[in-house]
């Protein structure tokens, strides 16, 4: 029955003179998201900035379209809509009865007709239309009843050049359209936290590149594929993810051989941040994103985060999970569909070389002194890591 969807957005509506730029960005993201659904669609905008998705194919998968729209950042909700071109009251009486008959299998409910008369030349007031259409529904379906204060079903009727009828509002992902707030580099591991951090950053309209540190033969190709799968899941929301895969084995081995073992995690993390910063600068990113939250593990104490950040010289580090506890992060990962992949038992490079008793309150001067033991080899190892970087583009373009 439905061949049109009304898109509702939130923050975009208060963007003033720049509002049209955000609306256009949202329309582009909707078009991208609909690539996940079979069929031909048109995304249009009326004079008031209202966005519609129109089905142009003879047939389409309703569930696939609604699933695609749920994944578009910037959409706070969307409504399956029936368009009526004959806006006479007799036509609307018939259309409202057809709507209730086709949409509601069980019609034992209370309802309210809620008319918005944007077309001020229409010969009836909103309240008169409410009464006429409510009477038509009651006559056709005596098992229904009117409740204007707390109805179980709120049937919206918008009178414009044509009439829109809808009653169901499906929640969207919210946030801002991708591409409206720059680009960052996500440090993506195979764990639970970093994919959630990527999702939360992308939700604010940020384009997401990602870097993964691979350590063969200590980490397997299955661990690498796990991260690619996580990036693919994120791409359902964010658009294509450019995943930079860096071979970190030789750097880790050098750190393991030359540095104090209680400092292994923090020093490895600092070199990951340096490499991520280098890739971010080369790819026009405006910051790094990590999945850390305060105190979750030894490398995430305030002292550890301070020492880690001091390795980054030219850009900020964003941590969208900084105040969340583990269960909140797990709940979010289940919601966005990354949890089941994250818990697959394929270890990443961090867990292979983890210290038995890692330092929890590192001092920057001591860590920097330990890093000087790498001075004669680290530049060459970094250049080799950059030279052998693998780029995987994940998601439809």
C-alpha positions as semicolon CSV with decimal commas, in nm:
position;residue;x (nm);y (nm);z (nm)
1;X;0,000;0,000;0,000
2;X;0,277;0,243;0,092
3;X;0,485;0,388;-0,189
4;X;0,608;0,695;-0,006
5;X;0,787;0,772;0,321
6;X;0,797;1,108;0,498
7;X;1,138;1,170;0,655
8;X;1,155;1,355;0,986
9;X;1,473;1,521;1,110
10;X;1,564;1,702;1,433
11;X;1,867;1,932;1,472
12;X;1,873;2,014;1,102
13;X;1,555;2,214;1,150
14;X;1,734;2,479;1,359
15;X;2,034;2,532;1,130
16;X;1,912;2,869;1,001
17;X;2,052;2,986;0,669
18;X;2,264;2,669;0,636
19;X;1,968;2,438;0,681
20;X;1,946;2,351;0,311
21;X;2,305;2,224;0,315
22;X;2,220;1,977;0,591
23;X;1,898;1,875;0,416
24;X;2,091;1,807;0,096
25;X;2,349;1,604;0,289
26;X;2,069;1,403;0,447
27;X;1,916;1,335;0,106
28;X;2,252;1,205;-0,020
29;X;2,281;0,972;0,278
30;X;1,926;0,845;0,228
31;X;2,008;0,766;-0,136
32;X;2,321;0,583;-0,021
33;X;2,128;0,390;0,244
34;X;1,863;0,280;-0,006
35;X;2,131;0,098;-0,206
36;X;2,080;-0,177;0,053
37;X;1,721;-0,226;-0,071
38;X;1,615;-0,364;-0,407
39;X;1,418;-0,123;-0,622
40;X;1,422;0,225;-0,769
41;X;1,361;0,524;-0,542
42;X;1,347;0,901;-0,568
43;X;1,442;1,125;-0,276
44;X;1,271;1,463;-0,305
45;X;1,232;1,781;-0,103
46;X;0,935;2,016;-0,107
47;X;0,941;2,394;-0,065
48;X;0,920;2,365;0,313
49;X;1,223;2,137;0,336
50;X;1,016;1,821;0,394
51;X;1,194;1,516;0,253
52;X;1,012;1,223;0,094
53;X;1,126;0,886;-0,036
54;X;0,913;0,781;-0,333
55;X;0,908;0,423;-0,465
56;X;0,943;0,419;-0,843
57;X;0,965;0,042;-0,897
58;X;0,658;-0,170;-0,967
59;X;0,748;-0,380;-0,663
60;X;0,981;-0,340;-0,366
61;X;1,063;-0,494;-0,029
62;X;0,896;-0,279;0,238
63;X;1,098;-0,435;0,522
64;X;1,428;-0,378;0,337
65;X;1,343;-0,012;0,280
66;X;1,244;0,052;0,642
67;X;1,559;-0,126;0,762
68;X;1,772;0,091;0,532
69;X;1,609;0,413;0,654
70;X;1,666;0,308;1,018
71;X;2,041;0,315;0,950
72;X;2,061;0,671;0,813
73;X;2,208;0,924;1,056
74;X;2,006;1,244;1,056
75;X;1,670;1,064;1,032
76;X;1,499;1,080;1,372
77;X;1,184;0,908;1,240
78;X;1,001;0,829;0,918
79;X;0,638;0,768;0,833
80;X;0,490;0,543;0,564
81;X;0,255;0,781;0,379
82;X;-0,039;0,757;0,142
83;X;-0,067;1,045;-0,107
84;X;-0,413;1,157;-0,223
85;X;-0,432;1,385;-0,526
86;X;-0,810;1,438;-0,523
87;X;-0,838;1,653;-0,211
88;X;-1,218;1,689;-0,209
89;X;-1,382;1,588;0,118
90;X;-1,572;1,303;-0,052
91;X;-1,245;1,165;-0,185
92;X;-1,082;1,198;0,157
93;X;-1,369;1,013;0,324
94;X;-1,313;0,718;0,091
95;X;-0,934;0,731;0,125
96;X;-0,939;0,740;0,505
97;X;-1,162;0,433;0,517
98;X;-0,934;0,251;0,269
99;X;-0,634;0,350;0,478
100;X;-0,776;0,210;0,803
101;X;-0,893;-0,108;0,628
102;X;-0,552;-0,185;0,478
103;X;-0,325;-0,073;0,762
104;X;-0,505;-0,214;1,066
105;X;-0,601;-0,579;1,071
106;X;-0,752;-0,547;1,420
107;X;-0,965;-0,236;1,436
108;X;-1,069;-0,255;1,800
109;X;-0,893;0,068;1,894
110;X;-0,954;0,428;1,987
111;X;-0,843;0,688;1,736
112;X;-0,812;1,054;1,660
113;X;-0,803;1,233;1,324
114;X;-0,540;1,506;1,339
115;X;-0,569;1,740;1,040
116;X;-0,313;2,002;0,946
117;X;-0,445;2,243;0,683
118;X;-0,128;2,388;0,528
119;X;-0,335;2,475;0,219
120;X;-0,526;2,771;0,364
121;X;-0,752;2,791;0,058
122;X;-0,912;2,459;0,147
123;X;-1,288;2,525;0,201
124;X;-1,310;2,345;0,538
125;X;-1,133;2,412;0,867
126;X;-0,909;2,152;1,028
127;X;-1,174;2,072;1,291
128;X;-1,440;2,026;1,022
129;X;-1,216;1,784;0,834
130;X;-1,143;1,597;1,159
131;X;-1,516;1,555;1,221
132;X;-1,599;1,448;0,867
133;X;-1,321;1,190;0,844
134;X;-1,378;1,062;1,197
135;X;-1,743;1,007;1,113
136;X;-1,644;0,811;0,799
137;X;-1,418;0,581;1,001
138;X;-1,680;0,524;1,274
139;X;-1,947;0,444;1,014
140;X;-1,726;0,197;0,828
141;X;-1,579;0,037;1,141
142;X;-1,822;0,058;1,435
143;X;-1,575;-0,140;1,651
144;X;-1,354;0,173;1,665
145;X;-1,413;0,469;1,893
146;X;-1,297;0,828;1,903
147;X;-1,066;0,950;2,181
148;X;-0,924;1,297;2,119
149;X;-0,724;1,305;2,444
150;X;-0,537;0,973;2,457
151;X;-0,599;0,776;2,135
152;X;-0,437;0,443;2,061
153;X;-0,407;0,547;1,696
154;X;-0,334;0,902;1,580
155;X;-0,418;0,937;1,210
156;X;-0,246;1,240;1,058
157;X;-0,397;1,418;0,759
158;X;-0,192;1,695;0,597
159;X;-0,373;1,906;0,339
160;X;-0,133;2,067;0,094
161;X;-0,145;2,069;-0,287
162;X;-0,209;1,700;-0,232
163;X;-0,307;1,524;0,092
164;X;-0,075;1,304;0,299
165;X;-0,225;1,040;0,529
166;X;-0,013;0,854;0,784
167;X;-0,034;0,712;1,135
168;X;0,283;0,513;1,200
169;X;0,611;0,675;1,300
170;X;0,919;0,451;1,287
171;X;1,223;0,557;1,490
172;X;1,542;0,633;1,299
173;X;1,906;0,650;1,406
174;X;1,899;1,023;1,487
175;X;2,214;1,233;1,486
176;X;2,347;1,435;1,192
177;X;2,400;1,338;0,826
178;X;2,739;1,190;0,745
179;X;2,974;1,443;0,588
180;X;2,851;1,750;0,774
181;X;3,120;1,750;1,045
182;X;3,453;1,654;0,890
183;X;3,650;1,329;0,906
184;X;3,837;1,138;1,174
185;X;4,054;0,827;1,203
186;X;3,916;0,548;1,424
187;X;4,156;0,308;1,594
188;X;3,952;-0,006;1,528
189;X;4,031;-0,332;1,706
190;X;3,837;-0,654;1,720
191;X;3,694;-0,573;2,063
192;X;3,358;-0,444;2,178
193;X;3,447;-0,081;2,248
194;X;3,604;0,070;1,937
195;X;3,318;-0,013;1,695
196;X;3,077;0,158;1,936
197;X;3,307;0,462;1,951
198;X;3,307;0,472;1,572
199;X;2,929;0,450;1,558
200;X;2,883;0,730;1,812
201;X;3,125;0,960;1,631
202;X;2,971;0,890;1,290
203;X;2,630;0,965;1,439
204;X;2,741;1,327;1,474
205;X;2,792;1,353;1,099
206;X;3,161;1,257;1,093
207;X;3,313;1,059;0,804
208;X;3,500;0,762;0,948
209;X;3,834;0,624;0,826
210;X;3,980;0,345;1,040
211;X;4,315;0,185;1,117
212;X;4,369;-0,171;1,237
213;X;4,700;-0,302;1,373
214;X;4,768;-0,657;1,257
215;X;5,047;-0,873;1,401
216;X;5,103;-1,188;1,195
217;X;5,181;-1,465;1,276
218;X;5,070;-1,384;1,631
219;X;4,729;-1,279;1,506
220;X;4,549;-1,481;1,242
221;X;4,375;-1,389;0,919
222;X;4,051;-1,466;1,102
223;X;4,129;-1,182;1,346
224;X;4,184;-0,952;1,048
225;X;3,859;-1,064;0,883
226;X;3,677;-1,004;1,211
227;X;3,782;-0,638;1,202
228;X;3,683;-0,608;0,835
229;X;3,341;-0,749;0,928
230;X;3,309;-0,492;1,207
231;X;3,399;-0,214;0,963
232;X;3,136;-0,347;0,723
233;X;2,874;-0,334;0,997
234;X;2,971;0,027;1,073
235;X;2,950;0,111;0,703
236;X;2,577;0,031;0,712
237;X;2,546;0,352;0,914
238;X;2,846;0,560;0,808
239;X;2,891;0,485;0,441
240;X;3,212;0,331;0,301
241;X;3,490;0,284;0,557
242;X;3,849;0,320;0,436
243;X;4,024;0,063;0,657
244;X;4,403;0,100;0,682
245;X;4,561;-0,230;0,792
246;X;4,909;-0,183;0,940
247;X;5,153;-0,466;1,009
248;X;5,261;-0,399;1,367
249;X;5,455;-0,720;1,438
250;X;5,812;-0,594;1,413
251;X;5,736;-0,282;1,617
252;X;5,576;-0,491;1,889
253;X;5,868;-0,734;1,896
254;X;6,116;-0,447;1,927
255;X;5,919;-0,298;2,216
256;X;5,895;-0,641;2,380
257;X;6,269;-0,702;2,347
258;X;6,393;-0,359;2,457
259;X;6,141;-0,200;2,694
260;X;6,030;-0,285;3,050
261;X;5,750;-0,540;3,036
262;X;5,524;-0,354;3,276
263;X;5,531;-0,065;3,025
264;X;5,461;-0,276;2,714
265;X;5,094;-0,185;2,678
266;X;5,138;0,189;2,718
267;X;5,439;0,208;2,482
268;X;5,266;-0,003;2,217
269;X;4,964;0,217;2,249
270;X;5,172;0,531;2,204
271;X;5,319;0,397;1,880
272;X;4,975;0,302;1,756
273;X;4,867;0,660;1,819
274;X;5,170;0,794;1,630
275;X;5,096;0,572;1,331
276;X;4,725;0,660;1,341
277;X;4,818;1,030;1,352
278;X;5,044;0,988;1,049
279;X;4,768;0,816;0,849
280;X;4,512;1,069;0,967
281;X;4,727;1,359;0,847
282;X;4,775;1,193;0,508
283;X;4,399;1,143;0,470
284;X;4,276;1,488;0,579
285;X;4,136;1,370;0,912
286;X;4,079;1,620;1,192
287;X;4,136;1,391;1,490
288;X;4,171;1,039;1,623
289;X;3,888;0,836;1,778
290;X;3,939;0,557;2,031
291;X;3,711;0,332;2,234
292;X;3,863;0,402;2,574
293;X;3,666;0,480;2,890
294;X;3,815;0,593;3,219
295;X;3,947;0,314;3,439
296;X;3,819;0,018;3,239
297;X;4,167;-0,140;3,211
298;X;4,523;-0,045;3,312
299;X;4,587;0,147;2,990
300;X;4,276;0,360;3,050
301;X;4,349;0,522;3,383
302;X;4,371;0,899;3,368
303;X;4,750;0,877;3,401
304;X;4,768;0,626;3,114
305;X;4,540;0,831;2,890
306;X;4,751;1,141;2,957
307;X;5,074;0,961;2,864
308;X;4,910;0,805;2,557
309;X;4,781;1,141;2,433
310;X;5,123;1,302;2,473
311;X;5,244;1,089;2,181
312;X;5,004;1,272;1,948
313;X;5,140;1,609;1,836
314;X;4,911;1,763;1,576
315;X;4,547;1,670;1,642
316;X;4,295;1,598;1,918
317;X;4,195;1,253;2,040
318;X;3,820;1,197;2,077
319;X;3,685;0,935;2,318
320;X;3,305;0,919;2,291
321;X;3,285;0,634;2,545
322;X;3,492;0,813;2,811
323;X;3,218;0,817;3,078
324;X;3,037;0,493;2,993
325;X;3,064;0,173;3,192
326;X;3,116;-0,166;3,026
327;X;2,754;-0,276;3,035
328;X;2,641;0,045;2,867
329;X;2,895;-0,018;2,590
330;X;2,785;-0,381;2,554
331;X;2,422;-0,273;2,532
332;X;2,507;-0,025;2,257
333;X;2,709;-0,285;2,065
334;X;2,411;-0,520;2,074
335;X;2,185;-0,242;1,951
336;X;2,403;-0,159;1,649
337;X;2,478;-0,523;1,566
338;X;2,852;-0,543;1,635
339;X;2,850;-0,743;1,960
340;X;2,832;-1,097;1,818
341;X;3,126;-1,027;1,588
342;X;3,329;-0,853;1,859
343;X;3,314;-1,153;2,093
344;X;3,445;-1,402;1,836
345;X;3,758;-1,563;1,992
346;X;4,021;-1,425;1,754
347;X;4,284;-1,226;1,942
348;X;4,414;-0,890;1,824
349;X;4,771;-0,764;1,856
350;X;4,715;-0,592;2,191
351;X;4,613;-0,906;2,377
352;X;4,901;-1,118;2,248
353;X;5,172;-0,899;2,405
354;X;4,986;-0,785;2,714
355;X;5,197;-0,745;3,028
356;X;5,119;-0,964;3,329
357;X;5,139;-0,666;3,564
358;X;5,100;-0,348;3,356
359;X;5,180;-0,012;3,505
360;X;4,859;0,172;3,596
361;X;5,004;0,513;3,680
362;X;5,276;0,568;3,420
363;X;5,489;0,881;3,419
364;X;5,553;1,048;3,087
365;X;5,922;1,112;3,153
366;X;5,985;0,749;3,246
367;X;5,795;0,615;2,943
368;X;5,982;0,851;2,710
369;X;6,312;0,737;2,861
370;X;6,215;0,375;2,795
371;X;6,122;0,459;2,437
372;X;6,472;0,594;2,373
373;X;6,593;0,233;2,382
374;X;6,424;0,203;2,041
375;X;6,600;0,503;1,886
376;X;6,830;0,305;1,656
377;X;6,551;0,092;1,502
378;X;6,214;0,263;1,535
379;X;6,234;0,500;1,237
380;X;6,305;0,214;1,000
381;X;6,030;0,002;1,152
382;X;5,779;0,283;1,117
383;X;5,872;0,343;0,754
384;X;5,833;-0,028;0,682
385;X;5,491;-0,026;0,849
386;X;5,381;0,269;0,636
387;X;5,519;0,110;0,318
388;X;5,334;-0,217;0,371
389;X;5,000;-0,065;0,478
390;X;4,701;-0,238;0,318
391;X;4,389;-0,037;0,232
392;X;4,053;-0,213;0,230
393;X;3,744;-0,017;0,130
394;X;3,452;-0,166;0,317
395;X;3,088;-0,106;0,221
396;X;2,909;0,003;-0,094
397;X;3,041;0,318;-0,261
